[in-house]
Amino acid sequence: MSLSRTDDLRKEKLKKIATALSVGTAVFLTLLKLVASLYTGSLAVLSSLVDSLSDIFASIITFIAVRFSVRPASLRHRYGYGKAEAISSLIQSAFVAGSALFVVYEGVNRIFNPYPITDIGWGVMVIAISIVLTFALVVFQQYVVDKTDSLAVSADRLHYLIDLTTNAAIIISLILVKVFHFAGFDTFAAIFIAGYLLYNAYGIAKKAIEMLMDKELPEEIREAVAAAVKSCENCRGVHDLRTHDLGGIYMFELHLELDGNLSLYEAHAVTEDVEARIKKQFPTAQIIIHQEPYGLVEDRLDNSLSE
C-alpha cells in the first residue's frame, strides 16, 4: 500500500472517531441538561439544552457526511464525494440559526412573563460537567482538524467551542441570579448566547458556501504551487492556475509552458516532474496540467478575470 493511501486511511479513521465521539457527547449532555432545565427552570440552561439538541442533529449529520465523503471516486462522481462535508456544514448552520431564534423568542417571552428559577446549585454543577466534557472533545477535534483539514469536523468543533463560551456565560448568570435574586440575568445570558449562535452560524455557512462555489484556495497555497512548478529546470512558465477544495483534497489545474521543440515523451517527463514537485507539498492533491509551447500568443484566463 502506498504511503499516501496509508495516510488517507489514517485520516479517515481519525474523522470517524471524532464524529462518533461527538454524537455520544451530544446525547449525554442533552440528557443531563434536560434534567437540569426541568429542575431549575432556567432559560439559560434551556438555551444550552436547545444548543445540545442542535449538536446532536449536527453531529449525526457530520457522522453521515464524513462516512460519505471518504468514499472513493466513482464513474458518476470522478472528483470524489468530499463536498458532502460542505453540505453537512450548511445544514448545521441552518439548524444552529433556528435554535438561536427559538432561544430569542423564549427570552423575549420571559421578559414579559417572568419564570421562577430554583435549584441553581444543581444547574451550576451540570453545566460545569458539560464544560469539562466539551473541552476534552474540542481538544481532540482540533487534533483531528490539524491532521485531516476536515471542514465537517471543523464545523462540528465550532459548535462545541461555542458551547464552552455559552456554558461559562450560563454559570455566571446563574451565580448572579443567586447572589442578586434578579432573574433578568438569566434571560440576558440566554439572548446573548442566541446572538453568538447566529453569528457563528453565519461563519459556518459562509465557509461551506465558499467550498461549494469553488472559491480559490488561499494565496499562500497558490504561490507554493507556482513556486514548485517554476523550480523545475525545464519549465519556462506557468499561467491560468486554478485551485479549489474538493473537501480536504486540493484540486490544481494549470497551463505549463515548455520548449516547443521538446518531443511528446520529453514534455511528458517534464510534466511528471512538475506533478511530483507539487505532490511533495500536497500529497493528496489532484492535478491537471495542460502543456503548451512557451511564447504562444493566446487569450489567457489570467487576463480575463476580475475581482
Backbone as CSV, one residue per row, in Angstrom:
resi,resn,N_x,N_y,N_z,CA_x,CA_y,CA_z,C_x,C_y,C_z
1,MET,0.853,-1.203,0.000,0.000,0.000,0.000,0.884,1.246,0.000
2,SER,0.558,2.223,-0.837,1.366,3.424,-0.939,1.271,4.256,0.336
3,LEU,2.305,5.109,0.532,2.353,5.953,1.720,1.173,6.914,1.761
4,SER,0.807,7.485,0.591,-0.304,8.438,0.554,-1.624,7.768,0.889
5,ARG,-1.796,6.504,0.421,-3.044,5.791,0.722,-3.120,5.449,2.204
6,THR,-1.985,5.073,2.801,-1.943,4.801,4.241,-2.306,6.049,5.029
7,ASP,-1.782,7.183,4.568,-2.084,8.452,5.231,-3.564,8.790,5.103
8,ASP,-4.149,8.534,3.927,-5.582,8.781,3.716,-6.429,7.928,4.656
9,LEU,-6.064,6.651,4.805,-6.811,5.755,5.684,-6.727,6.208,7.137
10,ARG,-5.561,6.690,7.528,-5.393,7.189,8.903,-6.269,8.415,9.139
11,LYS,-6.330,9.286,8.157,-7.164,10.481,8.272,-8.646,10.107,8.350
12,GLU,-9.036,9.141,7.511,-10.433,8.692,7.526,-10.809,8.121,8.894
13,LYS,-9.900,7.340,9.479,-10.153,6.739,10.787,-10.290,7.817,11.859
14,LEU,-9.414,8.818,11.815,-9.483,9.917,12.786,-10.810,10.663,12.691
15,LYS,-11.251,10.931,11.467,-12.510,11.648,11.279,-13.694,10.835,11.778
16,LYS,-13.654,9.534,11.551,-14.739,8.678,12.020,-14.792,8.626,13.545
17,ILE,-13.629,8.545,14.181,-13.584,8.531,15.651,-14.113,9.853,16.205
18,ALA,-13.685,10.963,15.593,-14.108,12.283,16.062,-15.622,12.453,15.963
19,THR,-16.214,11.990,14.869,-17.659,12.158,14.700,-18.442,11.253,15.640
20,ALA,-17.919,10.039,15.881,-18.597,9.131,16.817,-18.569,9.696,18.237
21,LEU,-17.426,10.227,18.658,-17.324,10.850,19.982,-18.233,12.062,20.097
22,SER,-18.362,12.795,19.009,-19.208,13.986,19.002,-20.667,13.624,19.245
23,VAL,-21.150,12.587,18.550,-22.537,12.151,18.724,-22.768,11.672,20.154
24,GLY,-21.860,10.854,20.667,-22.007,10.341,22.025,-22.017,11.436,23.064
25,THR,-21.127,12.410,22.926,-21.056,13.524,23.873,-22.326,14.362,23.824
26,ALA,-22.810,14.633,22.610,-24.017,15.456,22.447,-25.231,14.798,23.102
27,VAL,-25.374,13.493,22.917,-26.518,12.778,23.502,-26.446,12.818,25.028
28,PHE,-25.268,12.543,25.577,-25.116,12.541,27.041,-25.403,13.918,27.640
29,LEU,-24.836,14.958,27.026,-25.021,16.310,27.560,-26.475,16.774,27.426
30,THR,-27.139,16.366,26.367,-28.548,16.740,26.190,-29.407,16.156,27.309
31,LEU,-29.203,14.889,27.621,-29.969,14.259,28.701,-29.672,14.934,30.037
32,LEU,-28.407,15.258,30.257,-28.007,15.910,31.511,-28.658,17.287,31.641
33,LYS,-28.639,18.047,30.544,-29.196,19.406,30.579,-30.716,19.389,30.616
34,LEU,-31.325,18.347,30.067,-32.778,18.228,30.149,-33.216,18.121,31.596
35,VAL,-32.531,17.289,32.354,-32.838,17.147,33.784,-32.593,18.463,34.504
36,ALA,-31.464,19.127,34.201,-31.126,20.397,34.848,-32.149,21.474,34.514
37,SER,-32.612,21.507,33.276,-33.600,22.502,32.872,-34.915,22.302,33.603
38,LEU,-35.339,21.037,33.757,-36.590,20.741,34.463,-36.486,21.090,35.946
39,TYR,-35.314,20.863,36.535,-35.123,21.135,37.948,-35.024,22.626,38.255
40,THR,-34.301,23.368,37.393,-34.019,24.769,37.701,-35.018,25.750,37.098
41,GLY,-35.587,25.424,35.943,-36.470,26.363,35.252,-35.708,27.503,34.606
42,SER,-34.378,27.379,34.500,-33.535,28.444,33.953,-33.618,28.499,32.438
43,LEU,-33.840,29.704,31.907,-33.868,29.876,30.459,-32.466,29.702,29.877
44,ALA,-31.452,30.134,30.621,-30.082,29.966,30.145,-29.740,28.486,30.005
45,VAL,-30.152,27.681,30.986,-29.920,26.236,30.900,-30.738,25.650,29.744
46,LEU,-31.967,26.156,29.573,-32.803,25.704,28.458,-32.137,26.028,27.125
47,SER,-31.536,27.215,27.034,-30.862,27.593,25.789,-29.683,26.661,25.517
48,SER,-28.990,26.262,26.580,-27.888,25.327,26.424,-28.408,23.949,26.006
49,LEU,-29.594,23.584,26.544,-30.225,22.320,26.154,-30.580,22.337,24.670
50,VAL,-31.158,23.452,24.219,-31.515,23.590,22.800,-30.260,23.498,21.930
51,ASP,-29.186,24.134,22.405,-27.928,24.083,21.666,-27.408,22.652,21.593
52,SER,-27.548,21.895,22.701,-27.098,20.500,22.695,-27.962,19.640,21.766
53,LEU,-29.256,19.958,21.702,-30.126,19.247,20.753,-29.664,19.497,19.322
54,SER,-29.296,20.746,19.059,-28.790,21.067,17.722,-27.459,20.363,17.483
55,ASP,-26.668,20.200,18.562,-25.400,19.486,18.441,-25.623,18.020,18.056
56,ILE,-26.667,17.410,18.627,-26.972,16.020,18.273,-27.277,15.922,16.785
57,PHE,-28.151,16.817,16.330,-28.522,16.816,14.908,-27.291,17.069,14.051
58,ALA,-26.510,18.092,14.436,-25.337,18.455,13.645,-24.306,17.333,13.649
59,SER,-24.113,16.709,14.806,-23.113,15.644,14.908,-23.517,14.420,14.094
60,ILE,-24.811,14.118,14.084,-25.284,12.985,13.276,-25.094,13.283,11.790
61,ILE,-25.419,14.524,11.401,-25.202,14.927,10.001,-23.715,14.809,9.647
62,THR,-22.854,15.274,10.553,-21.410,15.188,10.328,-20.960,13.736,10.247
63,PHE,-21.504,12.919,11.153,-21.180,11.489,11.190,-21.474,10.841,9.835
64,ILE,-22.643,11.156,9.293,-23.038,10.584,7.998,-22.191,11.172,6.866
65,ALA,-21.998,12.498,6.912,-21.273,13.174,5.830,-19.833,12.699,5.723
66,VAL,-19.177,12.531,6.876,-17.779,12.089,6.856,-17.667,10.699,6.255
67,ARG,-18.572,9.814,6.622,-18.534,8.457,6.068,-18.860,8.439,4.577
68,PHE,-19.652,9.398,4.140,-19.975,9.503,2.718,-18.816,10.149,1.956
69,SER,-18.201,11.159,2.576,-17.162,11.931,1.886,-15.891,11.138,1.625
70,VAL,-15.622,10.119,2.451,-14.384,9.354,2.279,-14.533,8.229,1.255
71,ARG,-15.712,8.105,0.662,-15.892,7.085,-0.381,-14.984,7.409,-1.572
72,PRO,-14.417,6.384,-2.210,-13.553,6.648,-3.365,-14.355,7.194,-4.544
73,ALA,-13.671,7.858,-5.447,-14.321,8.404,-6.645,-14.977,7.277,-7.441
74,SER,-16.045,7.622,-8.139,-16.779,6.638,-8.927,-16.957,7.164,-10.352
75,LEU,-17.578,6.357,-11.206,-17.803,6.772,-12.578,-18.691,8.014,-12.655
76,ARG,-19.649,8.121,-11.735,-20.576,9.255,-11.755,-20.055,10.447,-10.946
77,HIS,-19.090,10.208,-10.061,-18.510,11.279,-9.244,-16.991,11.137,-9.273
78,ARG,-16.405,11.577,-10.364,-14.975,11.340,-10.597,-14.077,12.225,-9.748
79,TYR,-14.633,13.272,-9.150,-13.851,14.090,-8.227,-13.996,13.597,-6.786
80,GLY,-14.758,12.536,-6.574,-14.968,12.031,-5.222,-16.192,12.671,-4.571
81,TYR,-16.319,12.453,-3.268,-17.519,12.888,-2.525,-17.182,13.872,-1.393
82,GLY,-16.002,14.478,-1.473,-15.522,15.329,-0.388,-16.428,16.492,-0.038
83,LYS,-17.173,17.016,-1.020,-18.006,18.189,-0.760,-19.251,17.862,0.059
84,ALA,-19.452,16.578,0.355,-20.546,16.205,1.261,-20.353,16.881,2.615
85,GLU,-19.094,17.112,2.986,-18.808,17.775,4.258,-19.317,19.219,4.241
86,ALA,-19.159,19.894,3.105,-19.629,21.273,2.999,-21.153,21.332,3.084
87,ILE,-21.812,20.364,2.456,-23.281,20.311,2.502,-23.743,20.101,3.943
88,SER,-23.061,19.205,4.666,-23.438,18.958,6.065,-23.233,20.209,6.908
89,SER,-22.163,20.953,6.631,-21.899,22.191,7.375,-22.991,23.226,7.128
90,LEU,-23.478,23.270,5.881,-24.543,24.212,5.540,-25.827,23.854,6.293
91,ILE,-26.141,22.567,6.360,-27.319,22.115,7.111,-27.163,22.437,8.588
92,GLN,-25.960,22.217,9.111,-25.690,22.514,10.516,-25.938,23.991,10.827
93,SER,-25.450,24.857,9.960,-25.588,26.297,10.207,-27.058,26.703,10.253
94,ALA,-27.876,26.106,9.386,-29.304,26.419,9.373,-29.965,25.961,10.672
95,PHE,-29.565,24.795,11.157,-30.157,24.282,12.388,-29.716,25.114,13.588
96,VAL,-28.454,25.519,13.605,-27.949,26.368,14.695,-28.701,27.700,14.715
97,ALA,-28.900,28.281,13.531,-29.619,29.553,13.443,-31.062,29.408,13.940
98,GLY,-31.714,28.314,13.555,-33.083,28.076,14.014,-33.156,27.911,15.513
99,SER,-32.190,27.214,16.094,-32.145,27.034,17.549,-31.969,28.376,18.245
100,ALA,-31.107,29.220,17.685,-30.865,30.539,18.273,-32.133,31.394,18.259
101,LEU,-32.868,31.357,17.165,-34.104,32.141,17.063,-35.141,31.657,18.080
102,PHE,-35.172,30.348,18.350,-36.079,29.809,19.368,-35.730,30.368,20.745
103,VAL,-34.431,30.415,21.044,-33.984,30.944,22.334,-34.342,32.430,22.461
104,VAL,-34.178,33.184,21.369,-34.550,34.607,21.389,-36.039,34.767,21.690
105,TYR,-36.845,33.952,21.043,-38.297,34.004,21.276,-38.621,33.741,22.738
106,GLU,-38.009,32.696,23.303,-38.246,32.375,24.710,-37.752,33.489,25.624
107,GLY,-36.624,34.093,25.262,-36.068,35.177,26.071,-36.988,36.381,26.120
108,VAL,-37.495,36.788,24.953,-38.425,37.920,24.895,-39.701,37.597,25.659
109,ASN,-40.169,36.371,25.532,-41.387,35.950,26.235,-41.210,36.037,27.744
110,ARG,-40.027,35.660,28.243,-39.805,35.668,29.690,-39.592,37.075,30.250
111,ILE,-39.229,37.999,29.374,-39.136,39.385,29.843,-40.511,39.875,30.285
112,PHE,-41.543,39.463,29.552,-42.907,39.883,29.868,-43.622,38.884,30.787
113,ASN,-43.122,37.655,30.815,-43.731,36.627,31.676,-42.637,35.923,32.473
114,PRO,-42.146,36.573,33.536,-41.047,36.007,34.331,-41.381,34.615,34.863
115,TYR,-40.312,33.783,34.987,-40.480,32.405,35.458,-39.484,32.188,36.594
116,PRO,-39.932,31.636,37.730,-39.033,31.459,38.883,-37.920,30.453,38.597
117,ILE,-36.726,30.721,39.121,-35.575,29.836,38.938,-35.229,29.199,40.279
118,THR,-35.110,27.871,40.308,-34.825,27.146,41.549,-33.637,26.203,41.361
119,ASP,-33.155,25.649,42.472,-32.052,24.662,42.436,-30.882,25.131,41.577
120,ILE,-30.445,26.365,41.811,-29.373,26.939,40.998,-28.073,26.157,41.141
121,GLY,-27.784,25.689,42.359,-26.554,24.930,42.587,-26.479,23.688,41.724
122,TRP,-27.621,23.020,41.559,-27.666,21.816,40.732,-27.402,22.171,39.273
123,GLY,-27.953,23.292,38.852,-27.737,23.744,37.476,-26.275,24.066,37.212
124,VAL,-25.622,24.734,38.176,-24.209,25.071,38.030,-23.370,23.798,37.920
125,MET,-23.693,22.788,38.719,-22.936,21.532,38.686,-23.049,20.853,37.322
126,VAL,-24.258,20.817,36.778,-24.476,20.178,35.473,-23.713,20.903,34.379
127,ILE,-23.767,22.221,34.391,-23.062,22.997,33.361,-21.557,22.833,33.505
128,ALA,-21.064,22.724,34.756,-19.626,22.527,34.976,-19.167,21.188,34.376
129,ILE,-19.978,20.136,34.582,-19.667,18.828,33.982,-19.650,18.949,32.467
130,SER,-20.599,19.693,31.932,-20.686,19.901,30.487,-19.430,20.581,29.953
131,ILE,-18.924,21.564,30.688,-17.720,22.292,30.255,-16.517,21.357,30.183
132,VAL,-16.356,20.511,31.200,-15.204,19.597,31.236,-15.244,18.623,30.056
133,LEU,-16.397,18.000,29.819,-16.528,17.038,28.722,-16.366,17.708,27.362
134,THR,-16.954,18.886,27.233,-16.875,19.612,25.959,-15.449,20.029,25.657
135,PHE,-14.729,20.484,26.676,-13.337,20.901,26.482,-12.487,19.731,25.984
136,ALA,-12.686,18.549,26.577,-11.927,17.368,26.162,-12.225,17.030,24.701
137,LEU,-13.493,17.123,24.306,-13.873,16.823,22.926,-13.277,17.832,21.955
138,VAL,-13.331,19.115,22.301,-12.795,20.176,21.433,-11.301,19.984,21.201
139,VAL,-10.561,19.614,22.249,-9.113,19.392,22.115,-8.845,18.265,21.117
140,PHE,-9.606,17.184,21.222,-9.416,16.064,20.296,-9.827,16.448,18.880
141,GLN,-10.943,17.180,18.748,-11.396,17.604,17.416,-10.361,18.509,16.752
142,GLN,-9.727,19.400,17.533,-8.707,20.273,16.965,-7.530,19.450,16.440
143,TYR,-7.178,18.395,17.178,-6.109,17.496,16.733,-6.487,16.860,15.386
144,VAL,-7.746,16.422,15.264,-8.216,15.787,14.033,-8.228,16.791,12.880
145,VAL,-8.689,18.007,13.132,-8.722,19.040,12.091,-7.309,19.352,11.606
146,ASP,-6.354,19.447,12.546,-4.964,19.718,12.172,-4.397,18.614,11.284
147,LYS,-4.819,17.371,11.537,-4.289,16.237,10.790,-5.026,15.984,9.470
148,THR,-6.303,16.345,9.399,-7.122,15.980,8.234,-7.647,17.159,7.432
149,ASP,-7.680,18.353,8.042,-8.249,19.544,7.395,-9.710,19.318,7.018
150,SER,-10.443,18.580,7.860,-11.851,18.263,7.587,-12.754,19.454,7.902
151,LEU,-13.520,19.903,6.905,-14.444,21.016,7.114,-15.588,20.604,8.033
152,ALA,-16.071,19.364,7.881,-17.191,18.895,8.697,-16.803,18.822,10.172
153,VAL,-15.639,18.242,10.466,-15.183,18.155,11.858,-14.883,19.549,12.397
154,SER,-14.364,20.430,11.535,-14.092,21.807,11.947,-15.384,22.528,12.330
155,ALA,-16.436,22.335,11.518,-17.729,22.954,11.819,-18.304,22.383,13.103
156,ASP,-18.156,21.069,13.291,-18.656,20.424,14.499,-17.886,20.922,15.717
157,ARG,-16.577,21.091,15.558,-15.755,21.616,16.643,-16.202,23.024,17.028
158,LEU,-16.571,23.811,16.021,-17.028,25.168,16.294,-18.269,25.162,17.173
159,HIS,-19.176,24.199,16.932,-20.360,24.076,17.783,-19.970,23.919,19.247
160,TYR,-19.028,23.019,19.482,-18.651,22.726,20.864,-17.786,23.832,21.466
161,LEU,-17.058,24.534,20.615,-16.309,25.691,21.097,-17.273,26.784,21.560
162,ILE,-18.362,26.928,20.801,-19.421,27.852,21.197,-20.015,27.407,22.530
163,ASP,-20.194,26.097,22.688,-20.748,25.558,23.935,-19.907,25.961,25.138
164,LEU,-18.578,25.920,24.969,-17.705,26.299,26.087,-17.980,27.731,26.522
165,THR,-18.105,28.618,25.545,-18.366,30.032,25.852,-19.749,30.223,26.468
166,THR,-20.728,29.588,25.856,-22.098,29.760,26.351,-22.292,29.139,27.729
167,ASN,-21.665,27.993,27.966,-21.794,27.358,29.279,-21.139,28.187,30.374
168,ALA,-20.015,28.824,30.032,-19.376,29.719,31.001,-20.301,30.898,31.319
169,ALA,-20.953,31.429,30.270,-21.897,32.541,30.481,-23.078,32.101,31.338
170,ILE,-23.518,30.858,31.145,-24.649,30.341,31.920,-24.291,30.246,33.400
171,ILE,-23.102,29.724,33.696,-22.675,29.623,35.106,-22.627,30.997,35.752
172,ILE,-22.079,31.974,35.027,-22.007,33.337,35.567,-23.405,33.888,35.822
173,SER,-24.314,33.665,34.858,-25.675,34.186,35.011,-26.394,33.533,36.190
174,LEU,-26.201,32.223,36.383,-26.853,31.527,37.495,-26.324,32.022,38.841
175,ILE,-25.027,32.250,38.887,-24.438,32.783,40.129,-24.982,34.178,40.424
176,LEU,-25.084,35.013,39.369,-25.615,36.370,39.559,-27.079,36.335,40.024
177,VAL,-27.848,35.401,39.449,-29.247,35.256,39.873,-29.320,34.880,41.346
178,LYS,-28.444,33.959,41.761,-28.436,33.504,43.157,-28.014,34.622,44.109
179,VAL,-27.025,35.420,43.699,-26.497,36.484,44.573,-27.439,37.682,44.635
180,PHE,-27.941,38.113,43.453,-28.730,39.345,43.405,-30.247,39.099,43.340
181,HIS,-30.637,37.829,43.217,-32.070,37.481,43.174,-32.797,38.229,42.057
182,PHE,-32.114,38.320,40.911,-32.706,39.005,39.761,-32.672,38.060,38.559
183,ALA,-33.840,37.527,38.191,-33.916,36.527,37.122,-33.571,37.097,35.750
184,GLY,-33.529,38.414,35.636,-33.206,39.038,34.352,-31.831,38.654,33.834
185,PHE,-30.895,38.383,34.757,-29.559,37.959,34.334,-29.639,36.686,33.489
186,ASP,-30.522,35.805,33.885,-30.711,34.544,33.177,-31.207,34.783,31.751
187,THR,-32.181,35.674,31.612,-32.738,35.997,30.298,-31.711,36.675,29.407
188,PHE,-30.967,37.632,29.989,-29.960,38.346,29.210,-28.869,37.394,28.716
189,ALA,-28.479,36.451,29.574,-27.454,35.476,29.184,-27.953,34.628,28.019
190,ALA,-29.218,34.213,28.080,-29.790,33.378,27.021,-29.826,34.126,25.686
191,ILE,-30.233,35.406,25.724,-30.291,36.193,24.486,-28.890,36.439,23.930
192,PHE,-27.928,36.653,24.825,-26.532,36.806,24.400,-26.046,35.541,23.696
193,ILE,-26.360,34.395,24.276,-25.968,33.110,23.686,-26.594,32.944,22.303
194,ALA,-27.870,33.326,22.180,-28.565,33.209,20.895,-27.878,34.064,19.825
195,GLY,-27.494,35.277,20.201,-26.799,36.156,19.263,-25.470,35.569,18.825
196,TYR,-24.775,34.975,19.784,-23.495,34.342,19.491,-23.675,33.148,18.543
197,LEU,-24.743,32.399,18.766,-25.050,31.262,17.902,-25.318,31.728,16.465
198,LEU,-26.106,32.797,16.320,-26.420,33.322,14.992,-25.158,33.783,14.261
199,TYR,-24.281,34.453,14.988,-23.034,34.942,14.399,-22.189,33.787,13.871
200,ASN,-22.075,32.728,14.678,-21.250,31.596,14.280,-21.918,30.737,13.207
201,ALA,-23.258,30.711,13.205,-23.967,30.003,12.135,-23.646,30.653,10.789
202,TYR,-23.581,31.977,10.790,-23.213,32.708,9.576,-21.803,32.323,9.117
203,GLY,-20.871,32.220,10.071,-19.498,31.860,9.732,-19.396,30.467,9.129
204,ILE,-20.133,29.510,9.708,-20.122,28.136,9.195,-20.700,28.101,7.777
205,ALA,-21.831,28.782,7.586,-22.493,28.784,6.275,-21.605,29.427,5.218
206,LYS,-20.947,30.524,5.570,-20.082,31.239,4.627,-18.958,30.340,4.127
207,LYS,-18.319,29.616,5.039,-17.204,28.756,4.657,-17.685,27.595,3.789
208,ALA,-18.856,27.034,4.131,-19.398,25.917,3.347,-19.761,26.363,1.936
209,ILE,-20.380,27.539,1.822,-20.775,28.056,0.511,-19.543,28.343,-0.342
210,GLU,-18.484,28.849,0.283,-17.250,29.122,-0.452,-16.686,27.846,-1.080
211,MET,-16.762,26.737,-0.322,-16.272,25.475,-0.877,-17.176,24.997,-2.011
212,LEU,-18.485,25.073,-1.801,-19.424,24.605,-2.822,-19.344,25.458,-4.085
213,MET,-18.977,26.731,-3.926,-18.859,27.637,-5.075,-17.441,27.657,-5.653
214,ASP,-16.599,26.715,-5.176,-15.228,26.567,-5.699,-14.403,27.835,-5.564
215,LYS,-14.430,28.428,-4.385,-13.587,29.601,-4.138,-12.121,29.197,-4.213
216,GLU,-11.297,30.081,-4.753,-9.863,29.811,-4.839,-9.269,29.577,-3.447
217,LEU,-8.271,28.709,-3.392,-7.578,28.461,-2.141,-6.755,29.694,-1.758
218,PRO,-6.322,29.790,-0.484,-5.550,30.962,-0.045,-4.331,31.221,-0.920
219,GLU,-3.936,32.476,-0.996,-2.853,32.895,-1.880,-1.544,32.173,-1.591
220,GLU,-1.301,31.862,-0.306,-0.044,31.186,0.014,0.026,29.789,-0.610
221,ILE,-1.125,29.126,-0.767,-1.145,27.811,-1.406,-0.896,27.966,-2.904
222,ARG,-1.539,28.965,-3.518,-1.322,29.219,-4.943,0.151,29.542,-5.213
223,GLU,0.747,30.342,-4.345,2.155,30.710,-4.511,3.065,29.494,-4.360
224,ALA,2.706,28.597,-3.436,3.507,27.384,-3.230,3.457,26.492,-4.463
225,VAL,2.279,26.380,-5.092,2.147,25.575,-6.310,2.964,26.194,-7.442
226,ALA,2.830,27.509,-7.617,3.568,28.198,-8.682,5.076,28.067,-8.477
227,ALA,5.525,28.173,-7.225,6.954,28.050,-6.929,7.455,26.637,-7.227
228,ALA,6.632,25.630,-6.910,7.012,24.241,-7.187,7.168,24.017,-8.686
229,VAL,6.267,24.612,-9.467,6.338,24.471,-10.925,7.591,25.153,-11.466
230,LYS,7.835,26.367,-11.019,8.960,27.153,-11.534,10.315,26.591,-11.112
231,SER,10.325,25.756,-10.073,11.584,25.164,-9.614,12.064,24.063,-10.559
232,CYS,11.199,23.632,-11.454,11.558,22.597,-12.430,12.476,23.204,-13.500
233,GLU,13.577,22.559,-13.739,14.602,23.128,-14.617,14.099,23.389,-16.033
234,ASN,13.261,22.534,-16.557,12.830,22.642,-17.952,11.500,23.380,-18.133
235,CYS,10.976,23.946,-17.064,9.719,24.689,-17.162,10.009,26.146,-17.497
236,ARG,9.375,26.673,-18.520,9.602,28.056,-18.948,8.609,29.039,-18.310
237,GLY,7.492,28.525,-17.784,6.497,29.409,-17.194,5.221,28.658,-16.848
238,VAL,4.340,29.343,-16.152,3.058,28.756,-15.770,2.008,29.860,-15.763
239,HIS,0.801,29.539,-16.215,-0.284,30.519,-16.161,-1.620,29.788,-16.021
240,ASP,-2.664,30.577,-15.854,-4.036,30.058,-15.715,-4.142,28.987,-14.620
241,LEU,-3.486,29.262,-13.489,-3.560,28.346,-12.349,-4.912,28.508,-11.657
242,ARG,-5.623,27.395,-11.520,-6.905,27.403,-10.802,-6.847,26.366,-9.683
243,THR,-7.380,26.745,-8.521,-7.342,25.855,-7.363,-8.697,25.846,-6.674
244,HIS,-9.037,24.715,-6.085,-10.210,24.669,-5.218,-10.138,23.447,-4.308
245,ASP,-11.004,23.458,-3.321,-11.028,22.419,-2.298,-12.147,21.428,-2.616
246,LEU,-11.786,20.154,-2.739,-12.779,19.120,-3.025,-13.349,18.512,-1.738
247,GLY,-12.931,19.065,-0.600,-13.374,18.524,0.680,-12.204,17.867,1.388
248,GLY,-11.172,18.689,1.689,-9.977,18.159,2.318,-8.929,17.713,1.315
249,ILE,-9.291,17.639,0.034,-8.360,17.301,-1.040,-8.313,18.478,-2.014
250,TYR,-7.113,18.980,-2.276,-6.972,20.141,-3.143,-6.940,19.718,-4.618
251,MET,-7.531,20.568,-5.447,-7.538,20.355,-6.902,-6.768,21.500,-7.557
252,PHE,-5.748,21.165,-8.343,-4.942,22.171,-9.031,-5.038,21.953,-10.540
253,GLU,-5.326,23.021,-11.274,-5.314,22.997,-12.734,-4.400,24.117,-13.210
254,LEU,-3.523,23.830,-14.163,-2.595,24.865,-14.614,-2.140,24.605,-16.045
255,HIS,-1.667,25.669,-16.682,-1.074,25.583,-18.017,0.446,25.667,-17.856
256,LEU,1.144,24.653,-18.338,2.598,24.566,-18.193,3.261,24.962,-19.503
257,GLU,4.133,25.964,-19.472,4.809,26.468,-20.663,6.156,25.748,-20.826
258,LEU,6.339,25.083,-21.972,7.533,24.296,-22.234,8.176,24.702,-23.558
259,ASP,9.406,24.281,-23.748,10.107,24.488,-25.023,9.321,23.764,-26.117
260,GLY,8.928,24.493,-27.142,8.118,23.911,-28.204,8.827,22.841,-29.008
261,ASN,10.140,22.730,-28.873,10.901,21.741,-29.642,11.017,20.398,-28.927
262,LEU,10.503,20.312,-27.704,10.561,19.048,-26.975,9.661,18.017,-27.637
263,SER,10.096,16.757,-27.584,9.239,15.686,-28.092,8.113,15.453,-27.101
264,LEU,7.091,14.728,-27.511,5.970,14.437,-26.626,6.442,13.673,-25.388
265,TYR,7.394,12.732,-25.589,7.925,11.961,-24.469,8.672,12.869,-23.495
266,GLU,9.453,13.809,-24.037,10.221,14.730,-23.187,9.283,15.662,-22.421
267,ALA,8.257,16.154,-23.099,7.288,17.041,-22.455,6.551,16.293,-21.340
268,HIS,6.239,15.024,-21.593,5.563,14.212,-20.577,6.459,14.040,-19.355
269,ALA,7.741,13.817,-19.567,8.677,13.635,-18.458,8.761,14.901,-17.597
270,VAL,8.798,16.063,-18.252,8.835,17.328,-17.512,7.557,17.500,-16.689
271,THR,6.437,17.163,-17.317,5.152,17.285,-16.632,5.085,16.374,-15.404
272,GLU,5.600,15.158,-15.549,5.635,14.223,-14.413,6.496,14.784,-13.285
273,ASP,7.592,15.426,-13.639,8.485,16.035,-12.645,7.766,17.162,-11.906
274,VAL,7.045,17.998,-12.663,6.288,19.104,-12.059,5.237,18.562,-11.093
275,GLU,4.515,17.538,-11.536,3.472,16.958,-10.684,4.066,16.382,-9.401
276,ALA,5.224,15.737,-9.508,5.882,15.162,-8.331,6.298,16.258,-7.353
277,ARG,6.760,17.384,-7.878,7.184,18.501,-7.016,5.984,19.097,-6.262
278,ILE,4.843,19.188,-6.944,3.643,19.706,-6.281,3.159,18.723,-5.214
279,LYS,3.155,17.435,-5.563,2.670,16.421,-4.633,3.588,16.254,-3.423
280,LYS,4.833,16.686,-3.541,5.736,16.637,-2.395,5.219,17.541,-1.282
281,GLN,4.561,18.651,-1.670,3.993,19.579,-0.684,2.541,19.260,-0.374
282,PHE,1.818,18.752,-1.376,0.391,18.445,-1.208,0.144,17.014,-1.694
283,PRO,0.474,16.011,-0.853,0.482,14.601,-1.281,-0.846,14.087,-1.836
284,THR,-1.968,14.576,-1.319,-3.268,14.033,-1.752,-3.907,14.849,-2.874
285,ALA,-3.210,15.865,-3.364,-3.792,16.763,-4.367,-4.083,16.040,-5.676
286,GLN,-5.148,16.500,-6.353,-5.435,16.067,-7.718,-4.961,17.174,-8.653
287,ILE,-4.212,16.810,-9.686,-3.541,17.812,-10.519,-3.848,17.570,-11.994
288,ILE,-4.252,18.625,-12.683,-4.462,18.575,-14.128,-3.524,19.608,-14.769
289,ILE,-2.685,19.146,-15.683,-1.696,20.035,-16.311,-1.885,20.028,-17.828
290,HIS,-2.033,21.225,-18.370,-2.120,21.394,-19.831,-0.769,21.910,-20.325
291,GLN,-0.153,21.210,-21.273,1.153,21.605,-21.802,0.972,22.477,-23.045
292,GLU,1.822,23.489,-23.161,1.778,24.315,-24.374,3.136,24.952,-24.616
293,PRO,3.446,25.312,-25.860,4.752,25.900,-26.183,4.945,27.262,-25.515
294,TYR,6.142,27.505,-25.038,6.471,28.792,-24.426,6.430,29.887,-25.500
295,GLY,5.843,31.030,-25.141,5.790,32.153,-26.066,4.565,32.163,-26.951
296,LEU,3.695,31.182,-26.811,2.480,31.122,-27.618,1.560,32.298,-27.270
297,VAL,1.110,33.008,-28.290,0.210,34.143,-28.075,-1.231,33.634,-28.119
298,GLU,-1.960,33.846,-27.025,-3.325,33.343,-26.927,-4.096,34.132,-25.879
299,ASP,-5.407,33.979,-25.892,-6.233,34.572,-24.847,-6.097,33.726,-23.578
300,ARG,-5.699,34.366,-22.487,-5.478,33.637,-21.244,-6.543,33.970,-20.210
301,LEU,-6.867,32.966,-19.417,-7.832,33.158,-18.346,-7.361,34.223,-17.367
302,ASP,-6.062,34.233,-17.082,-5.494,35.191,-16.134,-5.804,36.637,-16.541
303,ASN,-5.891,36.890,-17.856,-6.077,38.256,-18.351,-7.555,38.654,-18.437
304,SER,-8.451,37.694,-18.259,-9.872,37.992,-18.412,-10.635,38.015,-17.085
305,LEU,-9.953,37.606,-16.003,-10.629,37.545,-14.705,-10.559,38.865,-13.966
306,SER,-11.533,39.120,-13.137,-11.547,40.317,-12.289,-11.917,39.908,-10.887
307,GLU,-11.814,40.838,-9.950,-12.179,40.565,-8.559,-13.663,40.290,-8.457
